[in-house]
Amino acid sequence: MIKLSIQFFVIIILFSSTIKSSENELDEYFRLYQKIFETFTNNYVDTLDKTELIKLSFDGMFKEVDPYTKLYIGSSKDRLEIMTKGKYGGIGMQIGLIQDTLTVLMPYEDSPSYSEGIQSGDQILMIDTISTIGLTSSESSELIRGELDSKLKLKIRRPSNNKEIFFELIRSNIIVKDVPFWQVNDDGVGYIRIKKFSKNTAKDFRSGLSEILKNSNTKGLIIDLRGNTGGLLSNALNILDQLVPKGESLLKTKGRIDKANRNFKAKFSTKLPKDFPMVVLIDNRSASASEIVSGTLQDLDLALVLGTSSFGKGLVQRIFNVNDSISLKVTTSKYYTPSGRLIQKKDYLDNDVLTDGLEDIDSTFYTKNGRKVKGGGGIYPDLEIEKKKIPPIVQSLYRERLFIKFASEYVFQNNLELPIEISKKTIKDFINYVQNYEIDYIVPGEVELTDLKNSLYDEYGDKSDKKINKYKFQAEDSYVIVDTYGWLRAKNGFGKTVKLLPPTKHNLNTGEYYINELGQIVSKGKLEKTDLEYLSFLTRNLDNYFNEVKVMQYIDEENIKWIENALLREMSSVIGNEKEKIKVSLYNDIEYLKASELILNNYEYNKLIKPIN
């Protein structure tokens, strides 16, 4: 049997926009589809999974119109219902692979896993009688979920003390909390974080907003929609109902069928004081329902939008249950903010299917106070703030999940408590800890160096030897690097570490060395001028430079700041869960700090939201 990744060509014929089909013509094409399908599958050289092919034909049909219309079958339908129903039968924890080991990243508060004492960093060895070795995170999640009130047994290794522990848990309704944190800081700035617009989001938002407004010190509100990819339209509208004066327009949807054409207005009187300053934080991952909330508040001049331009998804989907195991999510309409803006970005409109409104992409629209706003391409912030890029080495440490791995061991081994303070010793201990792992990353300029090497080989390399590949695939002599902390790394010609020695196992100073033909470690020397060796010599100084740059990454002040902040977040999360992690992450969040500054400065806030004509 072979696995096909195809866009079923018959569907393209069947649904071509150039065919003006009557019902008789459609019947003829359905018969034609069946005949072609049977001819194809009955005569193909290999055995085909007919069911899978039919599923792929649906995917091909949906792909022709937009990327959001999808068919959900089986487990994918279950995942969809987690968002729409807001709960599932499980034990309540986030899991992932760390160094190929299934690990608890975070137990959810008030869940069976949290109540029974499962901790961040715990390694899951067995799920009931099944070993987790070789399982993906998704496969493991399927095993952990099950019928409500059924029993689940887990065998866990706790790295902080290297003990194996057995847990017996009862699966329960896990309530998804997508409004995990709210607060009023010492300056009186309220803050609410919304991760997704799921079943319980509006209700939890109401609880957070009510608590914030009860605080007599509250001077304004920050709504954080960064990284929020959207969700249920109904919950976005319910949240706007809490923020927008009664009778104001919230949203218009336009579609082909009558039910898709609606004009939504605020139903209730808002509890917000008059001229209550608000700032909405967005980024390039804020989409759909996030853009509805931020765009509406911007159009009505009830809030300033701060951050970077949002994703640009202006299409609304409705979910149809085909049967007990299959659901179909269909794009039924486009949405327009109160000023008339269509938020959908052009790339999904420019396909002769979703073209209505395309002419308004570059049009200028006006807010209630007369401010100019743009249509198309998402929500454009009133104040754009570009985030600092995470240094490559820190990205790699995040990717390997070494911050959470270290934190989950270090916190319990050292009996740390909240609030967490990151000392120089903690940072040094972390740096020593990660020396045991291979961290792959590219510093700025390395890609260009590889291009230079390839250009040199193309120009001057020996073309007579067809067995020689381009430089970037050619192994050079092995070499050794000793970093500033004394750790020795023996590397092969491709830069991969093949041996790691701690400072106590050698007597070499910091620097770079080569391994000669006798296997001896010697100081770097000149190479003979022979083909690739000579070409290597021409770029050796640059190679040395980048090796030295990588050796210095753990003493770079900027990198140390990033590492310190990451450790603060992850250690706080291990002890105080997600709420504490979000709280400490705001300490150095430039967008949050700027938003707080605007709320506390009425002059600057009003200057942006009430322009003088």
N, C-alpha and C positions, 0 to 999 in steps of 0.2 A: 504493500500500500504506500502511496506517496502523499505527501502533504502539499496541497496546492495553495498558493496565495494569488488569487486571481480576482479580477473584476469581471463578473460574468457578462460576456459580450451580448448575450441574448437580451439582457435587461436593457442595455443601451438601445438596442433596436426597438424593443417594446415601448420604452418610455421616451423616445427621441422627441425633442421639442418641435421637430419639423413635420411630425405626423399629426394631422388633425383627425383623430380616430372617432368613428361612430361606435356604438355598442357592438355592431356586427363585426367591425374591423378588430375591436379588442378581443372578441371571442375567437376570431381567426388567429390572432397573435398568441393567445393563450394556448390554443391547440398547437401552433407552430413551436412555441416554447417547449411544450411537453414532448413533441416529436424530436426536436433537436437534442433535448436533454437525454432522452432514451437512446437515440442513435450514438451520441457521444459516450455515455457511460457504458453502454453495452459493447462498444467496439474499441475502447481505449486500451492501450498496450498493458497497463497495470490496473489492478483492482482499485476502485475508487470508493470513498465513503460518500454515498449519495446524499445522506442527510447533511453532512458538512458542506457539500457543494451547494445545496439549496440555501443554507445559511449564508454562504459566501455570496450567492446571487442577490440576497437581500442587502448585504453590506455594500455591494457594488451599486445597487439602485439608490440607496440612501446617500452614498458618497457623491453621487452626481448632483445632489441638490444642496446639502449642507452637512457640516461635520457633527451636528448635534442630534439629528434624528437617528435613533438606535433601537435595536431589538435586544431585550434583556431576557435571557433564558437561564433557568436553574439558579446557580449560585450568584450570577451577576444580577438576577432579579432580587435575590436576598439582599445584596449590597445596596441596591436602589431603595429597598424598603427601609433600610436602616435610616436613610435620610428622610424619607417621606413619613415614616411612622415614628421615628425618633427613638426607637428602642430595638433590642435584639436579645436573644437568649444566649448568654455567655457568662464569663467570669470577670470581664471589665479590665482589660489591660492592653497597652500598646506593645507590640513585639516587633523584633527585627533581627537581622543577622549581623553579628559583630564577629569579625574574623571567622566566618563560616559557622558560628555557633548561635543557635536560636536563643535570644536574650530578651528579658523583660526591659523595655525602655522606660515604661511608666505605668504603674497601676492607677486606675481611675478611682477617685475618691468615692466612698460609699458603695464600692463594688465588693463582690465576694473575695477577689484577689487582695484587695486593700485590707479588708477586715481580717482576713486570715494571716496577714503578715508577709505576703510576697513583696519583694523589694525591687527597686530599679537595679539592674545589673545581674539579677538572678538568671542563671543559665538553665534553660529547659532541656532536660535530657530525654525524658519520656512523656508522651501524652497517652494516658491509659497504658496500653501494652505496646505502643508504637514508638520506636526510637526516632528522634528528630534529626538524626544524621542524614544529610542529603536532602532534607525537606526545605522547600522555599517558605517564606513568611506566609504567603497566601495559602499554601497547602496546610500549614500548621494551624492557621486561623480557622480553616474549614473543620479541622479535627476538634478544635477547642469549642467552637459553637455547637449547639445542639438543642434538644427539647428542653423547655423550661422545667425546672425542678429535678432534672436528671443529674446523676453524679459524674464528676470528672476527677481523675487522679493524675497528678503531675509529680514527676521526679525532677528535683531541681538541685543544681550545684550552686552554692553561694561563694563566689570568688573571694570575698572579704575574709572568710575563715576556711575556705576550701572544703566545706562540709556538704554532704548530700542530704537533702531534706525531702520528705514525702508530704504532699498536700492532697487532701480530699475535699473537693469543693462542690457546691450545689449551683448549677446554672440558674441564673435569675434574669429578670428583665433589666437590661443595662440601658439606662437613660442617657442618651447622648447629650452632653453639655457643650454646646457650641458658643456659649457666652461664659467663658471660664473665669473671668476676672473683672472686677470693677473696684474703684476706689475714689476717694477724695484726698489729694495730697495736702501737705502742710500749708501750701499757698492757696488752697481752696479750689484747685483745678480738678474737676471730675473726669473720670476716664472709664470707658467701657470697651472691652475687646470682643469683637464678633468674629469667630472663625469660619462659620458657614451659616447659611439660612436653612436650617432644618426644622423639623416639626415643633421643637420646643424653644426655638430661638426668640420669638417675639415675647413669649411668656417670661423667659429668663431676663430678657432685656428690660421688661417692665419692672421686674424685681430690682434690678440694678439701678435703673433710673429713679425709682421711688426712693431707694436708700440714699442715693446721691442728693436728691432734691430735699430730703429731710434734714440734711446737714446744713446748718445755718451759715457755715463758712463757704459754701459752694458759690463760686463766681462764674463758672462756665463749664462746658463739657467738651471732651475730646472723644470722638467715636473712631475706633481703630478698625479699618476694613482691609488693612494690608494683608495680602496673601489669601483673601477671601474670594474663592472662585464662584460664589453664588449659591444657588439652591432654589428654595421654594419662593415663587413670586408672592404668594399669599402672606408669607412671613415678612417679606420686605415691606409690603403695604401696611401690615399691622404695626410695624415699627414706625413707619412714617406717620401713621395715625396718632402716635403718641407724641410726635414732634411738631406737627404741622397744624395750624389753626383750622377749625372746622369749616368746611366748604371750599377750601383751596384745592385746586387741581393737583393730583399726584402723578398721574400717568395716563397715557392713552395707548391702547393696543389696536393694531389694524391687521386684519387677515382676510382670507377669501370667504370664509363662512361667517354668518351673522354672529355666532357666539364668540367669535374671536375679536369682534369690534366692540371695545368697551372704553368708557371714560371713568377712571377712578378718581373719587374725591375724598378728602378727609371727612370722616364720619363723626369724630368726637372733638371735644374742646381739649386743647393741649394743656398740660399742667405746668408747662414751662413759663417762667416769668417773661414779661415783655422785654424785648431787646436782649434776650439771654444769649451771650456769645457761644458759638459752637464752631469746632473745627473737625473736619473729617479727614482722616489719613488714608491715602490710597497708594497703590503701586501698580506695576505692570501685570500683576497677577490678580488684581481686583477686577472681577468680571460679573456680568449679568445682574443679579440682584444687588450686588455691591454698587454697581454703576447706577442702578435705579435710585437707591438711597442717596448716594453722594450727588448724583445729577439733579435730583429733585430738590434737595436742600440747597444746592448751589443756585438753581434757577429761581427759587423763591427767596433767595438772599437770606436764608435762615442760618447758613453756615458757610465758612470758607473751606475750600478743599486744598489740601497741602500734600505734597509728595511728588510722585511722577505720574505720567499719563497712564490711565487704566487700560485694560485688555482690549475692549471694544467688541462686546457681544450684545447685540441689540435684538436678539431673537428669543421668543418665548416658546417653551415646550409644554405640551400637555401629555400626561401619562394615561394610556389606555391598557387595561388588563385584557389580554386576548383570551387567556385561560388561567388556570391555577399556577402554571409554571412559566408563563410567557407574558411579558409586558412590552408595549411599544411606546417609546417616547417620540412624539412627533412635534416638529416645529409648526405651530399653528398661527403665529402672528409676530409682528415686529412691534417694539415698544418705542414710544416717543415721550420725552420728558416734557414738563409743563411749557417750556419755551418753544417746543416743536422739534427739538433735536432728535435725530436718529443716531444712536450711539454705535451701531454696527460698523466695524472697520471694512474697508473696501474689498479686501481680498476674497471674502466669502460672498460678496454681493455681485462681483463682476463675473458672473457665470451665466447670464441670460435667464436665470431662474428667480433670483432674489434682487431684482433691479429697481423695484419701486423705492424711491427715496435716495437713489444714488446721486441724483442731481443736487441734493442738498449737502453732500459730503463736505464741501469747502465753503458752505454758506455761513454767514454770520447770523447769530441769534442773540437775543437780549434777555437778560434776567429781569425780575420784577423791578429792580432799582435802576435798570438801564445799562447794566454792565454787559460788555460784549463777551459771548462764549461761542465756541466752534462746535459744529456738528461733525459726526463721523470720526472714527479712529479712537473712540473711547471718551472718557471724561478728562479734560485738561485741567490740571490744578491751577488755582488762583496764585499759588506760590509754589514754584517748583524747587525741590531740593534733591539733588543727586546724592545718593548714598555713596560712602567710600567703598571701594572694592575690597573684598576680603583678600588678604595676601595669599598667594598660591599654597604656601605650606600650611596655613590655617585651614584653607579649603580642604586640603588633603586630610588633615587631622579630623575635620568634621565628617568627611566622606567615609573614613575608616571607623568613625564613631568612637574614637579614642578618648575624647573628653568625657563622655558618659561612662565609658568603661573604667577609666581612672577614677572618676568621681564616686562611682558606686562602691568601689573598693576602699578608697582613701577615707571617705566620710565615716564609715563604720570602723575601720581599723584605728582611726584617731579620735573616735567618739566626738565628732564635731556637732555643734548645735547652731540653730539660727540665732541671730543673723550671721551669715558666713562672711569671714574676712579672708581675703587671699593674701598670704604673706610671701615674701621672697623665697622662703624655704619651700612653700607649697609649689611655687612655679618651678623651682629647681628639682623638686621631687618628680613633678610631672615630666620635665624634660628628660630626666634620667629614665623614667618609666617608658617613654615612647621610643627610646633608643633600641628597645627590644623588638621593634616592629619596623618593617620596611615601608617607608613613606615615599610614594612616588608623586612627584609634582614637577612642573616646568616653571622656571623663573623667566621674567621678561627677557627676550633676546635669544633664548635657546632655540626656538623654532627657526629664527633667521639664521642662526649659526648652522643648523642642519642644512638649510637651503644653500648656504655658502659652500659647505662641504660637497654637496651634490653637484653644484655648479663647477667647482674645481675638478671634481672627478670627471664630469662630462667633457670638460675642456682639455684636461691634461692626463686623465687616467689611461691605463694601458687597455686599448680596445681589442687587442689580439686575444686576450684570455676571456673567452665567453663565460667562463664559470664565475668570474668576479662580478658581484652585484654592486649596486650603487653604495656609496660610502655609508649611508645611514643603516645599511644592513650588514656592514662588514665588521667583524670582531677585531678589535685592536688588542695590544698587549694588556694583560691584567694589571691592575694598579691598586694602590691602597691609599685610603684617606683616614687621617686621625683628626677628629674634630676638637673644638676648644675644650670639651669636657673629657677628652682622653679616650673616647670610644674609637676603636679601630674597625674600619669596614674594608674588607677585601672585595673588590669588584671585578667582574669580568669585562670583556671589551664592550659590552652593550650597556654598562653602567649598573647592572643588577648586583646587589650585595650577595655574595656567596658565603661570606664568613663574617661573624660579628664577635669582637673581643672587648671585654670591659677594660678599664684603665689598669686594673691590677694584673692583667695577663700579658702585658707587653711593656717595653721601655722606650717606645718611640715618642718623639715630640710631635706637637700639632703640625700638620703639613700633608704633602702628597708624596707618595713613593711609588716605585714600579717594582714588579716581580720579574727578575731576569730569567734566562733559560735554565739556570740551575735551581730556580725556585727561591732565590734569595731576595729579601726586601732591601732595595737600594734607593738612594736619592735619585730624583728625576734627572735624566741626562739627554743629550741630543740623539736624534735618530739618524740612521743612514738615509741618503737621498735616493731611495728606491721606491718608485711607484707610489702605492698607497701609504707606505711609511713616510715618504717625503711629503706627500699631500697632508698627511696627519701632522707632520712637523710644522707645516705652514700655519695651521690653525691651533697648534698646541697652546700657545699663550692664551687664546680665547677659551680653550677647554679648561685651562688652569684657572682662569678668571671665574668661570661659572662654577667650578668645583669649590673654589674659595668662597664664592657667594653662598653656596648651599651650606658650607661649613658654618658660616656666620649667621644663618637664619635664626638660630635660637638665642642670639644675643642682640638682635636688631630690636631697638626700642619700640618701634611701631608694632612689630610682631608680638612682642611681649605684652603690649596693651591688649591686643586681640585675644591672646591666650588667657590673660587674666580675666577678661570679661566672659569668655567662654566657660572657664572653670567656675566663676561665680554663678553663672546661670545653671550649669549642670549640677553643681553641688547643692544649690538651693532647691533644685528640682528633686533631688534624691531625698532630701529631708522634708521639704514643704510642698512637694508636688507642683503641678502646673501653675497654680496661683502664685506661688513664691517665685517661680522661674520668670513669669511675665513681669512681676513687680520689680525684680532686680534688673531685668533687661532694660527698663525705662531709665535707669540711672545715667546711661551714656547714649541714649537714643536721640540723635540730633533732630529728627523730625518731631518727636514728642516734646522735646525741650523747646523747639521753636513754636510749636502749637501752644504750649503753656504760656510762653512769652507773649503771644498775640492775645490770648484770652485775658491776661493780666494788664495789657496795655490797650485801653479803650480807644485811644487816639489812633494807633496803628491799625487796630482791627477795623474801626469805622472807616478809615481812609481807604481800605481795600474793598469793603463790602458796600459802602455808600459813596460812590465816586461823585466828585463835584463836576457838574457839566460846564 
